[in-house]
Amino acid sequence: MTLLWITFATGFGLGLAIAMPVGPISLLCIQQSLTRGFGGGLAAGAGIALADATYAAVAAFGLTAVTVLLVTLQTPLRAAGLLAMLWLARRIWREAATPKHMAAPGAGPATAAQMYVLTLANPMTILTFLALFVGAGVGLTGGYAYSAALTLGVFAGSFAWWLILCGAVSTVRARLADETLVWINRTSALMIAAFALWIALKLVQGL
């Protein structure tokens, strides 16, 4: 039982390590918190954490065939993610001028599903988990119980980060004027579009 808790704690730390770096997914989660409040941001964070846990499970349970398939399909998956990011950037720009008191509440499951698919659009994440597991000295053949504990730990660590981040952003949101939120949302839209164009450049270079 002690080893299971240690494995869970290791997964928790790895989940935090994966979630904390700032990228387009982080910007989207922050934007959801600013626009739709704590509930909207947390729904987005739950989708991201679930995607992290999905990739962690594939790595932890040693599902080699799934890993190979995801890496093989990385180009079309990234292309789909790129298009989705451009669409979201356009939507955020168009909705930026909506006063925060008139903003629609978080869509809950729909927002979580959207962020889950977007996070999965980068299949190279699974290789990151494999590298982290090996670097942390976590065995990938320690049995199903340990693989499950590791996967749950990754989800908990990732979700904990989004819980903290969304709470902080929502607190700040209440103190911001509508004009400031317009500026922040449009800046987020431009940054997300820039990330999408960077992905497009990488895809073209890889052809």
mmCIF file of the C-alpha atoms, coordinates in Angstrom:
data_MODEL
# 
_entry.id   MODEL 
# 
loop_
_atom_site.group_PDB 
_atom_site.id 
_atom_site.type_symbol 
_atom_site.label_atom_id 
_atom_site.label_alt_id 
_atom_site.label_comp_id 
_atom_site.label_asym_id 
_atom_site.label_entity_id 
_atom_site.label_seq_id 
_atom_site.pdbx_PDB_ins_code 
_atom_site.Cartn_x 
_atom_site.Cartn_y 
_atom_site.Cartn_z 
_atom_site.occupancy 
_atom_site.B_iso_or_equiv 
_atom_site.pdbx_formal_charge 
_atom_site.auth_seq_id 
_atom_site.auth_comp_id 
_atom_site.auth_asym_id 
_atom_site.auth_atom_id 
_atom_site.pdbx_PDB_model_num 
ATOM 1   C CA . MET A 1 1   ? 0.000   0.000  0.000   1.00 0.00 ? 1   MET A CA 1 
ATOM 2   C CA . THR A 1 2   ? 2.870   2.376  0.819   1.00 0.00 ? 2   THR A CA 1 
ATOM 3   C CA . LEU A 1 3   ? 4.403   1.795  -2.614  1.00 0.00 ? 3   LEU A CA 1 
ATOM 4   C CA . LEU A 1 4   ? 1.057   2.534  -4.248  1.00 0.00 ? 4   LEU A CA 1 
ATOM 5   C CA . TRP A 1 5   ? 0.875   5.893  -2.467  1.00 0.00 ? 5   TRP A CA 1 
ATOM 6   C CA . ILE A 1 6   ? 4.459   6.659  -3.483  1.00 0.00 ? 6   ILE A CA 1 
ATOM 7   C CA . THR A 1 7   ? 3.549   5.815  -7.085  1.00 0.00 ? 7   THR A CA 1 
ATOM 8   C CA . PHE A 1 8   ? 0.472   8.048  -6.846  1.00 0.00 ? 8   PHE A CA 1 
ATOM 9   C CA . ALA A 1 9   ? 2.577   10.897 -5.415  1.00 0.00 ? 9   ALA A CA 1 
ATOM 10  C CA . THR A 1 10  ? 5.100   10.457 -8.227  1.00 0.00 ? 10  THR A CA 1 
ATOM 11  C CA . GLY A 1 11  ? 2.283   10.670 -10.772 1.00 0.00 ? 11  GLY A CA 1 
ATOM 12  C CA . PHE A 1 12  ? 0.949   13.767 -8.995  1.00 0.00 ? 12  PHE A CA 1 
ATOM 13  C CA . GLY A 1 13  ? 4.314   15.482 -9.377  1.00 0.00 ? 13  GLY A CA 1 
ATOM 14  C CA . LEU A 1 14  ? 4.565   14.482 -13.045 1.00 0.00 ? 14  LEU A CA 1 
ATOM 15  C CA . GLY A 1 15  ? 1.034   15.789 -13.660 1.00 0.00 ? 15  GLY A CA 1 
ATOM 16  C CA . LEU A 1 16  ? 2.031   19.143 -12.201 1.00 0.00 ? 16  LEU A CA 1 
ATOM 17  C CA . ALA A 1 17  ? 5.213   19.206 -14.289 1.00 0.00 ? 17  ALA A CA 1 
ATOM 18  C CA . ILE A 1 18  ? 3.242   18.600 -17.490 1.00 0.00 ? 18  ILE A CA 1 
ATOM 19  C CA . ALA A 1 19  ? 0.474   21.120 -16.700 1.00 0.00 ? 19  ALA A CA 1 
ATOM 20  C CA . MET A 1 20  ? 2.493   24.104 -15.440 1.00 0.00 ? 20  MET A CA 1 
ATOM 21  C CA . PRO A 1 21  ? 4.391   25.247 -18.575 1.00 0.00 ? 21  PRO A CA 1 
ATOM 22  C CA . VAL A 1 22  ? 2.616   28.077 -20.403 1.00 0.00 ? 22  VAL A CA 1 
ATOM 23  C CA . GLY A 1 23  ? 1.342   27.253 -23.891 1.00 0.00 ? 23  GLY A CA 1 
ATOM 24  C CA . PRO A 1 24  ? -1.748  27.636 -26.071 1.00 0.00 ? 24  PRO A CA 1 
ATOM 25  C CA . ILE A 1 25  ? -3.764  25.235 -23.903 1.00 0.00 ? 25  ILE A CA 1 
ATOM 26  C CA . SER A 1 26  ? -2.896  27.230 -20.778 1.00 0.00 ? 26  SER A CA 1 
ATOM 27  C CA . LEU A 1 27  ? -3.935  30.443 -22.512 1.00 0.00 ? 27  LEU A CA 1 
ATOM 28  C CA . LEU A 1 28  ? -7.265  28.902 -23.468 1.00 0.00 ? 28  LEU A CA 1 
ATOM 29  C CA . CYS A 1 29  ? -7.911  27.795 -19.889 1.00 0.00 ? 29  CYS A CA 1 
ATOM 30  C CA . ILE A 1 30  ? -7.036  31.253 -18.557 1.00 0.00 ? 30  ILE A CA 1 
ATOM 31  C CA . GLN A 1 31  ? -9.255  32.878 -21.184 1.00 0.00 ? 31  GLN A CA 1 
ATOM 32  C CA . GLN A 1 32  ? -12.168 30.630 -20.203 1.00 0.00 ? 32  GLN A CA 1 
ATOM 33  C CA . SER A 1 33  ? -11.703 31.661 -16.558 1.00 0.00 ? 33  SER A CA 1 
ATOM 34  C CA . LEU A 1 34  ? -11.626 35.347 -17.495 1.00 0.00 ? 34  LEU A CA 1 
ATOM 35  C CA . THR A 1 35  ? -14.637 35.152 -19.786 1.00 0.00 ? 35  THR A CA 1 
ATOM 36  C CA . ARG A 1 36  ? -16.879 32.603 -18.068 1.00 0.00 ? 36  ARG A CA 1 
ATOM 37  C CA . GLY A 1 37  ? -15.628 32.608 -14.517 1.00 0.00 ? 37  GLY A CA 1 
ATOM 38  C CA . PHE A 1 38  ? -14.333 29.847 -12.260 1.00 0.00 ? 38  PHE A CA 1 
ATOM 39  C CA . GLY A 1 39  ? -16.761 27.186 -13.536 1.00 0.00 ? 39  GLY A CA 1 
ATOM 40  C CA . GLY A 1 40  ? -15.838 27.700 -17.175 1.00 0.00 ? 40  GLY A CA 1 
ATOM 41  C CA . GLY A 1 41  ? -12.113 27.625 -16.443 1.00 0.00 ? 41  GLY A CA 1 
ATOM 42  C CA . LEU A 1 42  ? -12.386 24.563 -14.226 1.00 0.00 ? 42  LEU A CA 1 
ATOM 43  C CA . ALA A 1 43  ? -14.354 22.689 -16.904 1.00 0.00 ? 43  ALA A CA 1 
ATOM 44  C CA . ALA A 1 44  ? -11.557 23.462 -19.365 1.00 0.00 ? 44  ALA A CA 1 
ATOM 45  C CA . GLY A 1 45  ? -8.958  22.334 -16.816 1.00 0.00 ? 45  GLY A CA 1 
ATOM 46  C CA . ALA A 1 46  ? -10.806 19.069 -16.216 1.00 0.00 ? 46  ALA A CA 1 
ATOM 47  C CA . GLY A 1 47  ? -10.694 18.305 -19.942 1.00 0.00 ? 47  GLY A CA 1 
ATOM 48  C CA . ILE A 1 48  ? -6.965  19.024 -20.077 1.00 0.00 ? 48  ILE A CA 1 
ATOM 49  C CA . ALA A 1 49  ? -6.267  16.891 -16.994 1.00 0.00 ? 49  ALA A CA 1 
ATOM 50  C CA . LEU A 1 50  ? -8.279  14.016 -18.448 1.00 0.00 ? 50  LEU A CA 1 
ATOM 51  C CA . ALA A 1 51  ? -6.272  14.187 -21.682 1.00 0.00 ? 51  ALA A CA 1 
ATOM 52  C CA . ASP A 1 52  ? -3.014  14.165 -19.675 1.00 0.00 ? 52  ASP A CA 1 
ATOM 53  C CA . ALA A 1 53  ? -4.289  11.129 -17.764 1.00 0.00 ? 53  ALA A CA 1 
ATOM 54  C CA . THR A 1 54  ? -5.214  9.403  -21.041 1.00 0.00 ? 54  THR A CA 1 
ATOM 55  C CA . TYR A 1 55  ? -1.683  9.739  -22.379 1.00 0.00 ? 55  TYR A CA 1 
ATOM 56  C CA . ALA A 1 56  ? -0.270  8.777  -18.993 1.00 0.00 ? 56  ALA A CA 1 
ATOM 57  C CA . ALA A 1 57  ? -2.378  5.605  -19.030 1.00 0.00 ? 57  ALA A CA 1 
ATOM 58  C CA . VAL A 1 58  ? -1.158  4.660  -22.499 1.00 0.00 ? 58  VAL A CA 1 
ATOM 59  C CA . ALA A 1 59  ? 2.441   5.096  -21.322 1.00 0.00 ? 59  ALA A CA 1 
ATOM 60  C CA . ALA A 1 60  ? 1.964   3.496  -17.888 1.00 0.00 ? 60  ALA A CA 1 
ATOM 61  C CA . PHE A 1 61  ? 0.103   0.425  -19.136 1.00 0.00 ? 61  PHE A CA 1 
ATOM 62  C CA . GLY A 1 62  ? 2.631   -0.076 -21.928 1.00 0.00 ? 62  GLY A CA 1 
ATOM 63  C CA . LEU A 1 63  ? 0.120   0.105  -24.782 1.00 0.00 ? 63  LEU A CA 1 
ATOM 64  C CA . THR A 1 64  ? 2.762   0.042  -27.498 1.00 0.00 ? 64  THR A CA 1 
ATOM 65  C CA . ALA A 1 65  ? 0.348   -0.343 -30.407 1.00 0.00 ? 65  ALA A CA 1 
ATOM 66  C CA . VAL A 1 66  ? -1.600  2.750  -29.333 1.00 0.00 ? 66  VAL A CA 1 
ATOM 67  C CA . THR A 1 67  ? 1.631   4.719  -28.924 1.00 0.00 ? 67  THR A CA 1 
ATOM 68  C CA . VAL A 1 68  ? 2.796   3.792  -32.415 1.00 0.00 ? 68  VAL A CA 1 
ATOM 69  C CA . LEU A 1 69  ? -0.604  4.664  -33.903 1.00 0.00 ? 69  LEU A CA 1 
ATOM 70  C CA . LEU A 1 70  ? -0.708  8.083  -32.220 1.00 0.00 ? 70  LEU A CA 1 
ATOM 71  C CA . VAL A 1 71  ? 2.819   8.951  -33.304 1.00 0.00 ? 71  VAL A CA 1 
ATOM 72  C CA . THR A 1 72  ? 2.042   7.776  -36.847 1.00 0.00 ? 72  THR A CA 1 
ATOM 73  C CA . LEU A 1 73  ? -1.036  10.014 -36.952 1.00 0.00 ? 73  LEU A CA 1 
ATOM 74  C CA . GLN A 1 74  ? 0.695   13.019 -35.403 1.00 0.00 ? 74  GLN A CA 1 
ATOM 75  C CA . THR A 1 75  ? 0.607   15.112 -38.606 1.00 0.00 ? 75  THR A CA 1 
ATOM 76  C CA . PRO A 1 76  ? -3.180  14.922 -39.239 1.00 0.00 ? 76  PRO A CA 1 
ATOM 77  C CA . LEU A 1 77  ? -3.861  15.262 -35.499 1.00 0.00 ? 77  LEU A CA 1 
ATOM 78  C CA . ARG A 1 78  ? -1.733  18.379 -35.260 1.00 0.00 ? 78  ARG A CA 1 
ATOM 79  C CA . ALA A 1 79  ? -3.359  19.781 -38.392 1.00 0.00 ? 79  ALA A CA 1 
ATOM 80  C CA . ALA A 1 80  ? -6.787  19.260 -36.823 1.00 0.00 ? 80  ALA A CA 1 
ATOM 81  C CA . GLY A 1 81  ? -5.606  20.908 -33.620 1.00 0.00 ? 81  GLY A CA 1 
ATOM 82  C CA . LEU A 1 82  ? -4.192  23.832 -35.608 1.00 0.00 ? 82  LEU A CA 1 
ATOM 83  C CA . LEU A 1 83  ? -7.535  24.464 -37.331 1.00 0.00 ? 83  LEU A CA 1 
ATOM 84  C CA . ALA A 1 84  ? -9.381  24.203 -34.024 1.00 0.00 ? 84  ALA A CA 1 
ATOM 85  C CA . MET A 1 85  ? -7.014  26.729 -32.426 1.00 0.00 ? 85  MET A CA 1 
ATOM 86  C CA . LEU A 1 86  ? -7.510  29.199 -35.285 1.00 0.00 ? 86  LEU A CA 1 
ATOM 87  C CA . TRP A 1 87  ? -11.274 28.829 -34.958 1.00 0.00 ? 87  TRP A CA 1 
ATOM 88  C CA . LEU A 1 88  ? -11.086 29.405 -31.204 1.00 0.00 ? 88  LEU A CA 1 
ATOM 89  C CA . ALA A 1 89  ? -8.829  32.441 -31.681 1.00 0.00 ? 89  ALA A CA 1 
ATOM 90  C CA . ARG A 1 90  ? -11.392 33.929 -34.069 1.00 0.00 ? 90  ARG A CA 1 
ATOM 91  C CA . ARG A 1 91  ? -14.240 33.200 -31.658 1.00 0.00 ? 91  ARG A CA 1 
ATOM 92  C CA . ILE A 1 92  ? -12.381 34.724 -28.705 1.00 0.00 ? 92  ILE A CA 1 
ATOM 93  C CA . TRP A 1 93  ? -11.623 37.858 -30.729 1.00 0.00 ? 93  TRP A CA 1 
ATOM 94  C CA . ARG A 1 94  ? -15.272 38.233 -31.749 1.00 0.00 ? 94  ARG A CA 1 
ATOM 95  C CA . GLU A 1 95  ? -16.542 37.672 -28.203 1.00 0.00 ? 95  GLU A CA 1 
ATOM 96  C CA . ALA A 1 96  ? -13.915 39.885 -26.557 1.00 0.00 ? 96  ALA A CA 1 
ATOM 97  C CA . ALA A 1 97  ? -16.171 42.934 -26.452 1.00 0.00 ? 97  ALA A CA 1 
ATOM 98  C CA . THR A 1 98  ? -18.919 41.109 -24.530 1.00 0.00 ? 98  THR A CA 1 
ATOM 99  C CA . PRO A 1 99  ? -19.155 42.619 -21.009 1.00 0.00 ? 99  PRO A CA 1 
ATOM 100 C CA . LYS A 1 100 ? -18.206 40.090 -18.341 1.00 0.00 ? 100 LYS A CA 1 
ATOM 101 C CA . HIS A 1 101 ? -21.596 40.364 -16.628 1.00 0.00 ? 101 HIS A CA 1 
ATOM 102 C CA . MET A 1 102 ? -23.237 39.319 -19.933 1.00 0.00 ? 102 MET A CA 1 
ATOM 103 C CA . ALA A 1 103 ? -20.828 36.476 -20.727 1.00 0.00 ? 103 ALA A CA 1 
ATOM 104 C CA . ALA A 1 104 ? -22.372 33.024 -21.019 1.00 0.00 ? 104 ALA A CA 1 
ATOM 105 C CA . PRO A 1 105 ? -21.587 30.713 -18.091 1.00 0.00 ? 105 PRO A CA 1 
ATOM 106 C CA . GLY A 1 106 ? -19.175 27.851 -18.550 1.00 0.00 ? 106 GLY A CA 1 
ATOM 107 C CA . ALA A 1 107 ? -20.540 25.145 -20.842 1.00 0.00 ? 107 ALA A CA 1 
ATOM 108 C CA . GLY A 1 108 ? -19.368 22.404 -18.478 1.00 0.00 ? 108 GLY A CA 1 
ATOM 109 C CA . PRO A 1 109 ? -19.146 19.061 -20.317 1.00 0.00 ? 109 PRO A CA 1 
ATOM 110 C CA . ALA A 1 110 ? -18.959 20.737 -23.738 1.00 0.00 ? 110 ALA A CA 1 
ATOM 111 C CA . THR A 1 111 ? -16.011 22.892 -22.668 1.00 0.00 ? 111 THR A CA 1 
ATOM 112 C CA . ALA A 1 112 ? -14.275 19.926 -21.046 1.00 0.00 ? 112 ALA A CA 1 
ATOM 113 C CA . ALA A 1 113 ? -14.751 17.801 -24.177 1.00 0.00 ? 113 ALA A CA 1 
ATOM 114 C CA . GLN A 1 114 ? -13.422 20.586 -26.382 1.00 0.00 ? 114 GLN A CA 1 
ATOM 115 C CA . MET A 1 115 ? -10.269 21.010 -24.307 1.00 0.00 ? 115 MET A CA 1 
ATOM 116 C CA . TYR A 1 116 ? -9.823  17.235 -24.051 1.00 0.00 ? 116 TYR A CA 1 
ATOM 117 C CA . VAL A 1 117 ? -9.754  16.881 -27.845 1.00 0.00 ? 117 VAL A CA 1 
ATOM 118 C CA . LEU A 1 118 ? -7.466  19.895 -28.275 1.00 0.00 ? 118 LEU A CA 1 
ATOM 119 C CA . THR A 1 119 ? -4.976  18.532 -25.737 1.00 0.00 ? 119 THR A CA 1 
ATOM 120 C CA . LEU A 1 120 ? -5.006  15.116 -27.402 1.00 0.00 ? 120 LEU A CA 1 
ATOM 121 C CA . ALA A 1 121 ? -4.164  16.797 -30.717 1.00 0.00 ? 121 ALA A CA 1 
ATOM 122 C CA . ASN A 1 122 ? -0.490  16.670 -29.700 1.00 0.00 ? 122 ASN A CA 1 
ATOM 123 C CA . PRO A 1 123 ? 0.340   12.937 -29.669 1.00 0.00 ? 123 PRO A CA 1 
ATOM 124 C CA . MET A 1 124 ? 3.993   13.668 -28.893 1.00 0.00 ? 124 MET A CA 1 
ATOM 125 C CA . THR A 1 125 ? 2.830   14.246 -25.320 1.00 0.00 ? 125 THR A CA 1 
ATOM 126 C CA . ILE A 1 126 ? 2.862   10.494 -24.838 1.00 0.00 ? 126 ILE A CA 1 
ATOM 127 C CA . LEU A 1 127 ? 6.589   10.419 -25.583 1.00 0.00 ? 127 LEU A CA 1 
ATOM 128 C CA . THR A 1 128 ? 7.042   13.125 -22.970 1.00 0.00 ? 128 THR A CA 1 
ATOM 129 C CA . PHE A 1 129 ? 5.284   10.935 -20.415 1.00 0.00 ? 129 PHE A CA 1 
ATOM 130 C CA . LEU A 1 130 ? 7.398   7.942  -21.376 1.00 0.00 ? 130 LEU A CA 1 
ATOM 131 C CA . ALA A 1 131 ? 10.565  10.003 -20.936 1.00 0.00 ? 131 ALA A CA 1 
ATOM 132 C CA . LEU A 1 132 ? 9.379   11.393 -17.590 1.00 0.00 ? 132 LEU A CA 1 
ATOM 133 C CA . PHE A 1 133 ? 8.416   7.950  -16.309 1.00 0.00 ? 133 PHE A CA 1 
ATOM 134 C CA . VAL A 1 134 ? 11.822  6.558  -17.189 1.00 0.00 ? 134 VAL A CA 1 
ATOM 135 C CA . GLY A 1 135 ? 13.635  9.618  -15.842 1.00 0.00 ? 135 GLY A CA 1 
ATOM 136 C CA . ALA A 1 136 ? 11.738  9.401  -12.555 1.00 0.00 ? 136 ALA A CA 1 
ATOM 137 C CA . GLY A 1 137 ? 12.607  5.726  -12.240 1.00 0.00 ? 137 GLY A CA 1 
ATOM 138 C CA . VAL A 1 138 ? 8.964   4.661  -12.480 1.00 0.00 ? 138 VAL A CA 1 
ATOM 139 C CA . GLY A 1 139 ? 8.621   1.156  -13.825 1.00 0.00 ? 139 GLY A CA 1 
ATOM 140 C CA . LEU A 1 140 ? 6.136   0.629  -16.643 1.00 0.00 ? 140 LEU A CA 1 
ATOM 141 C CA . THR A 1 141 ? 5.705   -3.058 -15.850 1.00 0.00 ? 141 THR A CA 1 
ATOM 142 C CA . GLY A 1 142 ? 4.969   -2.891 -12.129 1.00 0.00 ? 142 GLY A CA 1 
ATOM 143 C CA . GLY A 1 143 ? 1.488   -4.302 -12.458 1.00 0.00 ? 143 GLY A CA 1 
ATOM 144 C CA . TYR A 1 144 ? -1.926  -2.857 -13.196 1.00 0.00 ? 144 TYR A CA 1 
ATOM 145 C CA . ALA A 1 145 ? -2.412  -1.443 -9.689  1.00 0.00 ? 145 ALA A CA 1 
ATOM 146 C CA . TYR A 1 146 ? 0.746   0.658  -9.936  1.00 0.00 ? 146 TYR A CA 1 
ATOM 147 C CA . SER A 1 147 ? -0.072  1.776  -13.479 1.00 0.00 ? 147 SER A CA 1 
ATOM 148 C CA . ALA A 1 148 ? -3.538  2.842  -12.306 1.00 0.00 ? 148 ALA A CA 1 
ATOM 149 C CA . ALA A 1 149 ? -2.080  4.692  -9.292  1.00 0.00 ? 149 ALA A CA 1 
ATOM 150 C CA . LEU A 1 150 ? 0.367   6.481  -11.577 1.00 0.00 ? 150 LEU A CA 1 
ATOM 151 C CA . THR A 1 151 ? -2.399  7.469  -13.993 1.00 0.00 ? 151 THR A CA 1 
ATOM 152 C CA . LEU A 1 152 ? -4.668  8.741  -11.206 1.00 0.00 ? 152 LEU A CA 1 
ATOM 153 C CA . GLY A 1 153 ? -1.755  10.680 -9.752  1.00 0.00 ? 153 GLY A CA 1 
ATOM 154 C CA . VAL A 1 154 ? -1.115  12.391 -13.088 1.00 0.00 ? 154 VAL A CA 1 
ATOM 155 C CA . PHE A 1 155 ? -4.782  13.373 -13.351 1.00 0.00 ? 155 PHE A CA 1 
ATOM 156 C CA . ALA A 1 156 ? -4.830  14.675 -9.764  1.00 0.00 ? 156 ALA A CA 1 
ATOM 157 C CA . GLY A 1 157 ? -1.626  16.674 -10.227 1.00 0.00 ? 157 GLY A CA 1 
ATOM 158 C CA . SER A 1 158 ? -2.755  18.220 -13.499 1.00 0.00 ? 158 SER A CA 1 
ATOM 159 C CA . PHE A 1 159 ? -6.248  18.996 -12.184 1.00 0.00 ? 159 PHE A CA 1 
ATOM 160 C CA . ALA A 1 160 ? -4.810  20.516 -8.986  1.00 0.00 ? 160 ALA A CA 1 
ATOM 161 C CA . TRP A 1 161 ? -2.798  22.973 -11.077 1.00 0.00 ? 161 TRP A CA 1 
ATOM 162 C CA . TRP A 1 162 ? -5.830  24.048 -13.105 1.00 0.00 ? 162 TRP A CA 1 
ATOM 163 C CA . LEU A 1 163 ? -7.886  24.355 -9.916  1.00 0.00 ? 163 LEU A CA 1 
ATOM 164 C CA . ILE A 1 164 ? -5.330  26.747 -8.434  1.00 0.00 ? 164 ILE A CA 1 
ATOM 165 C CA . LEU A 1 165 ? -4.874  28.687 -11.680 1.00 0.00 ? 165 LEU A CA 1 
ATOM 166 C CA . CYS A 1 166 ? -8.594  29.069 -12.374 1.00 0.00 ? 166 CYS A CA 1 
ATOM 167 C CA . GLY A 1 167 ? -9.230  30.172 -8.796  1.00 0.00 ? 167 GLY A CA 1 
ATOM 168 C CA . ALA A 1 168 ? -6.536  32.827 -9.029  1.00 0.00 ? 168 ALA A CA 1 
ATOM 169 C CA . VAL A 1 169 ? -7.663  34.089 -12.435 1.00 0.00 ? 169 VAL A CA 1 
ATOM 170 C CA . SER A 1 170 ? -11.319 34.191 -11.360 1.00 0.00 ? 170 SER A CA 1 
ATOM 171 C CA . THR A 1 171 ? -10.397 36.276 -8.330  1.00 0.00 ? 171 THR A CA 1 
ATOM 172 C CA . VAL A 1 172 ? -8.542  38.750 -10.529 1.00 0.00 ? 172 VAL A CA 1 
ATOM 173 C CA . ARG A 1 173 ? -11.428 38.752 -13.052 1.00 0.00 ? 173 ARG A CA 1 
ATOM 174 C CA . ALA A 1 174 ? -13.832 40.248 -10.524 1.00 0.00 ? 174 ALA A CA 1 
ATOM 175 C CA . ARG A 1 175 ? -11.558 43.288 -10.170 1.00 0.00 ? 175 ARG A CA 1 
ATOM 176 C CA . LEU A 1 176 ? -11.005 43.949 -13.869 1.00 0.00 ? 176 LEU A CA 1 
ATOM 177 C CA . ALA A 1 177 ? -12.924 46.498 -15.888 1.00 0.00 ? 177 ALA A CA 1 
ATOM 178 C CA . ASP A 1 178 ? -14.641 45.362 -19.085 1.00 0.00 ? 178 ASP A CA 1 
ATOM 179 C CA . GLU A 1 179 ? -12.186 47.412 -21.150 1.00 0.00 ? 179 GLU A CA 1 
ATOM 180 C CA . THR A 1 180 ? -9.245  45.571 -19.587 1.00 0.00 ? 180 THR A CA 1 
ATOM 181 C CA . LEU A 1 181 ? -10.870 42.195 -20.295 1.00 0.00 ? 181 LEU A CA 1 
ATOM 182 C CA . VAL A 1 182 ? -11.329 43.181 -23.946 1.00 0.00 ? 182 VAL A CA 1 
ATOM 183 C CA . TRP A 1 183 ? -7.603  43.900 -24.187 1.00 0.00 ? 183 TRP A CA 1 
ATOM 184 C CA . ILE A 1 184 ? -6.653  40.661 -22.404 1.00 0.00 ? 184 ILE A CA 1 
ATOM 185 C CA . ASN A 1 185 ? -9.003  38.495 -24.498 1.00 0.00 ? 185 ASN A CA 1 
ATOM 186 C CA . ARG A 1 186 ? -7.846  39.975 -27.794 1.00 0.00 ? 186 ARG A CA 1 
ATOM 187 C CA . THR A 1 187 ? -4.215  39.564 -26.767 1.00 0.00 ? 187 THR A CA 1 
ATOM 188 C CA . SER A 1 188 ? -4.978  35.913 -25.915 1.00 0.00 ? 188 SER A CA 1 
ATOM 189 C CA . ALA A 1 189 ? -6.636  35.453 -29.316 1.00 0.00 ? 189 ALA A CA 1 
ATOM 190 C CA . LEU A 1 190 ? -3.562  36.822 -31.089 1.00 0.00 ? 190 LEU A CA 1 
ATOM 191 C CA . MET A 1 191 ? -1.212  34.618 -29.035 1.00 0.00 ? 191 MET A CA 1 
ATOM 192 C CA . ILE A 1 192 ? -3.298  31.488 -29.712 1.00 0.00 ? 192 ILE A CA 1 
ATOM 193 C CA . ALA A 1 193 ? -3.315  32.328 -33.441 1.00 0.00 ? 193 ALA A CA 1 
ATOM 194 C CA . ALA A 1 194 ? 0.471   32.805 -33.276 1.00 0.00 ? 194 ALA A CA 1 
ATOM 195 C CA . PHE A 1 195 ? 0.875   29.367 -31.667 1.00 0.00 ? 195 PHE A CA 1 
ATOM 196 C CA . ALA A 1 196 ? -1.286  27.899 -34.437 1.00 0.00 ? 196 ALA A CA 1 
ATOM 197 C CA . LEU A 1 197 ? 0.861   29.508 -37.123 1.00 0.00 ? 197 LEU A CA 1 
ATOM 198 C CA . TRP A 1 198 ? 3.991   28.179 -35.402 1.00 0.00 ? 198 TRP A CA 1 
ATOM 199 C CA . ILE A 1 199 ? 2.489   24.671 -35.509 1.00 0.00 ? 199 ILE A CA 1 
ATOM 200 C CA . ALA A 1 200 ? 1.671   25.213 -39.199 1.00 0.00 ? 200 ALA A CA 1 
ATOM 201 C CA . LEU A 1 201 ? 5.302   26.160 -39.856 1.00 0.00 ? 201 LEU A CA 1 
ATOM 202 C CA . LYS A 1 202 ? 6.497   23.011 -38.089 1.00 0.00 ? 202 LYS A CA 1 
ATOM 203 C CA . LEU A 1 203 ? 4.105   20.900 -40.138 1.00 0.00 ? 203 LEU A CA 1 
ATOM 204 C CA . VAL A 1 204 ? 5.322   22.417 -43.403 1.00 0.00 ? 204 VAL A CA 1 
ATOM 205 C CA . GLN A 1 205 ? 8.951   21.883 -42.398 1.00 0.00 ? 205 GLN A CA 1 
ATOM 206 C CA . GLY A 1 206 ? 8.169   18.251 -41.615 1.00 0.00 ? 206 GLY A CA 1 
ATOM 207 C CA . LEU A 1 207 ? 6.684   17.532 -45.059 1.00 0.00 ? 207 LEU A CA 1 
# 
